[in-house]
Amino acid sequence: MLISYVRDCGLHGHGMDELSELHLGITPTPFKDVAGTGKKQITFDLVPIEKAAHYAAEDADITGRLYRLLKPRLAEAGLLSVYERLERPLVPVLVDMERAGIKVDRAELSRLSAEFAEGMARLETEIHELAGESFNIASPAQLGISCLTRWT
């Protein structure tokens, strides 16, 4: 999944289920079929062993297939060193951060939030001035219409 992200970060999702369907044509067993949903959902340790083993084996098989398929593509794209030297070594760091949490300087976060909000407001004003009209720049449709009418 990380290999897919490094190679195709903006093209699609990088979860195992989506990658399995996209690259292998296999629709994996959904977790909800194993553990249920909502108030009836159970934790994985309570799933009957036969069902859990099948689900886990399928995940392992698909992950192995995706690895064997996608890693050579990463090398062909010249991105193997990015994966091996940057992204893969970062995984345990991120896991530790998720487990332990991180400290946040709330005052600095608040200051930065205000600074970024001011910067965004200035840029939005500049965009409106350049476009000669006011529109919602967060709307791809409105942005597209403004660009098409302005530069065509």
C-alpha positions as CSV (number, residue, x, y, z in Angstrom):
1,M,0.0,0.0,0.0
2,L,2.9,2.3,0.8
3,I,4.5,1.4,-2.5
4,S,1.4,2.4,-4.3
5,Y,1.3,5.7,-2.5
6,V,4.9,6.5,-3.4
7,R,4.3,5.7,-7.1
8,D,0.8,7.0,-7.6
9,C,0.1,9.4,-4.6
10,G,-2.6,11.4,-6.2
11,L,-4.3,9.0,-8.6
12,H,-6.5,6.9,-6.3
13,G,-6.8,5.4,-2.8
14,H,-4.0,3.1,-1.5
15,G,-5.9,0.8,0.8
16,M,-5.5,-2.9,0.2
17,D,-9.2,-3.4,-0.9
18,E,-9.0,-0.7,-3.5
19,L,-5.6,-1.8,-4.8
20,S,-6.7,-5.4,-4.9
21,E,-9.7,-4.5,-7.1
22,L,-7.7,-2.1,-9.3
23,H,-4.6,-4.2,-9.9
24,L,-5.6,-7.8,-9.3
25,G,-9.3,-7.8,-10.1
26,I,-10.1,-9.4,-6.7
27,T,-12.7,-8.0,-4.3
28,P,-11.5,-8.9,-0.8
29,T,-13.9,-10.0,2.0
30,P,-15.1,-6.8,3.7
31,F,-14.2,-6.5,7.4
32,K,-17.9,-5.9,8.1
33,D,-18.6,-9.4,6.8
34,V,-16.3,-10.8,9.4
35,A,-16.9,-8.6,12.4
36,G,-20.3,-7.0,11.7
37,T,-21.2,-3.3,11.9
38,G,-22.6,-0.8,14.3
39,K,-23.7,-2.0,17.7
40,K,-23.4,-5.6,16.6
41,Q,-19.8,-5.2,15.6
42,I,-17.3,-7.4,17.5
43,T,-13.6,-7.0,18.0
44,F,-11.4,-9.3,15.9
45,D,-10.4,-11.4,18.8
46,L,-14.0,-12.5,19.2
47,V,-14.4,-13.6,15.5
48,P,-14.6,-17.4,15.3
49,I,-11.1,-18.7,14.5
50,E,-12.0,-20.3,11.1
51,K,-13.5,-17.0,9.9
52,A,-10.6,-14.9,11.3
53,A,-8.0,-17.3,9.7
54,H,-9.7,-17.1,6.3
55,Y,-9.9,-13.3,6.5
56,A,-6.3,-12.9,7.7
57,A,-5.0,-15.4,5.1
58,E,-6.8,-13.6,2.3
59,D,-5.3,-10.2,3.4
60,A,-1.8,-11.7,3.6
61,D,-2.2,-13.3,0.1
62,I,-3.4,-10.1,-1.5
63,T,-0.7,-8.0,0.2
64,G,2.0,-10.4,-1.1
65,R,0.6,-10.3,-4.6
66,L,0.4,-6.5,-4.6
67,Y,4.0,-6.3,-3.3
68,R,5.3,-8.6,-6.0
69,L,3.3,-6.6,-8.7
70,L,3.9,-3.0,-7.5
71,K,7.5,-3.1,-6.3
72,P,9.0,-3.6,-9.8
73,R,6.8,-0.8,-11.0
74,L,8.3,1.5,-8.3
75,A,11.8,0.6,-9.5
76,E,10.8,1.3,-13.1
77,A,9.6,4.7,-12.1
78,G,12.9,5.5,-10.4
79,L,11.2,5.8,-7.0
80,L,12.7,2.8,-5.2
81,S,15.1,4.9,-3.2
82,V,12.3,7.2,-2.1
83,Y,10.4,4.2,-0.7
84,E,13.4,2.5,0.8
85,R,15.2,5.5,2.3
86,L,12.4,7.8,3.2
87,E,8.9,6.4,3.3
88,R,9.5,2.9,4.7
89,P,11.8,4.0,7.5
90,L,9.2,6.6,8.5
91,V,6.5,4.0,9.2
92,P,7.8,3.0,12.7
93,V,8.2,6.6,13.6
94,L,4.5,7.4,12.7
95,V,3.4,4.2,14.6
96,D,5.2,5.4,17.7
97,M,3.7,8.9,17.3
98,E,0.2,7.4,17.0
99,R,0.7,5.2,20.1
100,A,2.3,7.8,22.3
101,G,0.6,10.9,20.9
102,I,2.4,14.1,20.4
103,K,2.6,17.3,22.4
104,V,1.2,20.4,20.8
105,D,2.1,24.0,21.7
106,R,-1.5,25.3,21.7
107,A,-0.4,29.0,21.7
108,E,1.9,28.4,18.7
109,L,-0.8,26.4,17.0
110,S,-3.3,29.2,17.5
111,R,-0.8,31.8,16.3
112,L,0.0,29.8,13.2
113,S,-3.7,29.2,12.5
114,A,-4.4,33.0,12.6
115,E,-1.3,33.7,10.4
116,F,-2.4,31.1,7.8
117,A,-6.0,32.3,7.8
118,E,-4.8,35.9,7.1
119,G,-2.5,34.6,4.3
120,M,-5.3,32.7,2.8
121,A,-7.6,35.7,2.9
122,R,-5.0,37.8,1.2
123,L,-4.5,35.2,-1.5
124,E,-8.2,34.8,-2.1
125,T,-8.5,38.6,-2.5
126,E,-5.7,38.5,-5.0
127,I,-7.3,35.7,-6.9
128,H,-10.6,37.6,-7.1
129,E,-8.8,40.7,-8.3
130,L,-6.9,38.8,-11.0
131,A,-10.1,37.0,-12.1
132,G,-12.1,40.2,-12.1
133,E,-14.9,38.6,-10.2
134,S,-15.7,37.1,-6.8
135,F,-16.4,33.4,-6.6
136,N,-15.8,30.4,-4.2
137,I,-12.3,29.3,-4.9
138,A,-12.9,26.1,-3.0
139,S,-15.5,25.1,-5.6
140,P,-13.9,23.3,-8.5
141,A,-16.9,24.1,-10.7
142,Q,-16.8,27.9,-9.9
143,L,-13.0,27.9,-10.2
144,G,-13.2,26.1,-13.6
145,I,-15.9,28.5,-14.9
146,S,-13.9,31.5,-13.8
147,C,-10.7,30.2,-15.4
148,L,-12.5,29.3,-18.7
149,T,-14.2,32.6,-19.0
150,R,-11.1,34.6,-18.1
151,W,-8.5,32.8,-20.2
152,T,-10.4,31.5,-23.3
